[in-house]
Amino acid sequence: MTTIPAGHMKWKLVLKSKGLWRYVERPIRDVDATSTTSTSATDTPVKSVRKGSSQRGGEVSSSELQWIELDQKAFALIGLHVDAKYYELIRGEKFAFGAWEKLRKHFGETAFTSKLQLKAQFYTMVMNESESLNFYVNLVQAVWEKLRRLRDSTPEIEVVYKVMCIVTG
């Protein structure tokens, strides 16, 4: 199973391929969220809304029901692609937007922590006497690549300075 950091783009592509990405991008529309909550674990939002009413009053329209049914498909796809250790993050959510926001927030914070750790590693790295210059350059470059994947803005010239300090030192 794909975990979120590596699979974020994959999830987005899967949801887009199924025509479900718009249900993840924004919260459920035109549906009274309070009528979709339920105390029963087996009661889905679709069942609850069928019993409830829309924000505009009256019966729930077929377009509202269709929105909720497609939202639930998007939610299910997210659940199918999330690693089991992250289920607790989305367990209380009823809709795809809420689940996606919780996951996005969680992994945004994780990315920040990873970025700080990699920055510290980058700036404290030293070349050991037993290492070749080629090995050290590859090591520095690998850390820099990880930082770039996390959208860090460390310029390439910093990598050059890091390596040049070792060569001239």
C-alpha positions in Angstrom: 0.0 0.0 0.0 1.3 3.5 -0.8 1.9 5.9 2.1 0.9 9.5 1.8 4.3 11.2 1.2 5.2 9.0 -1.7 1.7 8.6 -3.0 0.2 12.0 -2.8 0.4 12.7 -6.5 -0.6 9.1 -7.3 -3.8 9.6 -5.2 -4.6 12.9 -7.0 -4.2 11.2 -10.4 -6.4 8.2 -9.4 -9.1 10.6 -8.1 -8.8 12.8 -11.3 -9.0 9.7 -13.5 -12.2 8.7 -11.9 -13.6 12.3 -12.2 -13.7 12.6 -8.4 -10.9 15.2 -7.6 -13.4 18.1 -7.3 -15.0 16.4 -4.3 -11.7 16.4 -2.5 -10.8 20.0 -3.4 -13.7 21.6 -1.7 -16.2 20.8 1.0 -19.6 19.3 0.3 -21.8 22.0 -1.3 -25.4 22.9 -0.7 -26.0 20.1 1.8 -26.7 20.7 5.4 -23.7 19.0 7.1 -25.6 18.6 10.3 -28.1 16.3 8.6 -25.3 14.1 7.4 -23.9 13.3 10.8 -24.9 10.1 12.5 -24.2 8.2 15.7 -24.4 4.8 13.9 -21.2 3.5 12.5 -23.1 1.8 9.7 -25.1 4.8 8.7 -23.4 6.6 5.8 -23.8 10.3 5.0 -25.9 9.3 1.9 -28.4 7.4 4.0 -28.5 10.3 6.5 -29.1 12.9 3.8 -31.8 10.9 2.3 -33.6 11.1 5.6 -32.7 14.8 6.1 -33.3 18.0 4.2 -31.1 20.4 2.3 -30.0 23.9 3.5 -32.5 25.5 1.2 -35.3 23.6 3.0 -37.5 20.8 1.6 -36.3 17.5 0.3 -32.7 16.7 -0.8 -32.3 17.1 -4.5 -31.0 14.4 -6.8 -27.9 16.6 -7.5 -27.2 16.8 -3.8 -27.5 13.0 -3.5 -25.3 12.5 -6.5 -22.7 14.9 -5.0 -22.7 12.9 -1.8 -22.5 9.6 -3.5 -19.5 10.7 -5.6 -17.9 12.3 -2.6 -18.2 8.9 -0.8 -16.4 7.2 -3.8 -13.6 9.8 -3.5 -13.5 9.2 0.3 -13.3 5.4 -0.3 -10.5 5.8 -2.8 -8.5 7.9 -0.3 -9.1 5.2 2.3 -8.0 2.4 0.0 -4.7 4.2 -0.8 -3.8 5.3 2.7 -1.5 3.1 4.7 -3.3 1.5 7.7 -1.2 3.4 10.2 -3.0 6.6 9.0 -6.6 5.4 9.4 -6.9 7.0 12.8 -6.3 10.4 11.1 -9.4 10.1 8.9 -11.6 7.8 11.0 -14.0 10.5 12.2 -14.4 12.2 8.8 -17.6 11.7 6.8 -16.5 13.4 3.6 -13.6 13.3 1.2 -12.7 17.0 1.7 -12.3 16.6 5.5 -10.2 13.5 5.1 -8.0 15.1 2.5 -7.5 18.2 4.6 -6.5 16.2 7.7 -4.0 14.2 5.7 -2.7 17.3 4.0 -2.2 19.1 7.3 -0.6 16.1 8.9 1.9 15.5 6.1 2.5 19.2 5.7 3.7 19.3 9.3 5.7 16.1 8.7 7.4 17.7 5.6 8.4 20.7 7.7 10.0 18.5 10.3 11.8 16.5 7.7 13.0 19.6 6.0 14.4 20.9 9.3 16.2 17.6 9.9 17.6 17.5 6.4 18.8 21.2 6.7 20.6 20.3 9.9 22.2 17.3 8.3 23.2 19.3 5.2 24.9 22.0 7.2 26.6 19.7 9.8 27.9 17.1 7.3 31.7 16.6 7.3 33.8 14.5 5.1 35.5 11.6 7.0 39.2 10.8 6.3 38.2 7.3 5.0 35.7 8.8 2.5 36.5 9.7 -1.1 35.6 13.1 -2.4 33.3 11.5 -4.9 31.4 9.7 -2.0 31.1 12.9 0.0 29.8 14.9 -3.1 27.2 12.2 -3.7 26.2 12.3 -0.1 25.8 16.1 -0.1 23.9 15.9 -3.4 21.5 13.2 -2.1 20.6 15.3 1.0 20.1 18.4 -1.3 17.8 16.3 -3.6 15.7 15.3 -0.7 15.4 18.9 0.3 14.3 19.9 -3.2 11.6 17.2 -3.2 10.3 18.8 0.0 10.2 22.1 -2.0 13.1 23.6 0.0 14.7 26.7 -1.6 18.4 25.9 -0.8 20.1 27.2 -3.9 22.5 25.1 -5.9 25.4 27.5 -5.0 25.1 26.4 -1.4 25.9 22.8 -2.4 28.9 24.1 -4.4 30.0 26.1 -1.3 29.6 23.1 0.9 31.8 20.9 -1.3 34.3 23.6 -2.0 34.9 24.2 1.7 35.9 20.6 2.1 38.2 20.7 -1.0 40.0 23.9 0.0 40.0 23.2 3.8 
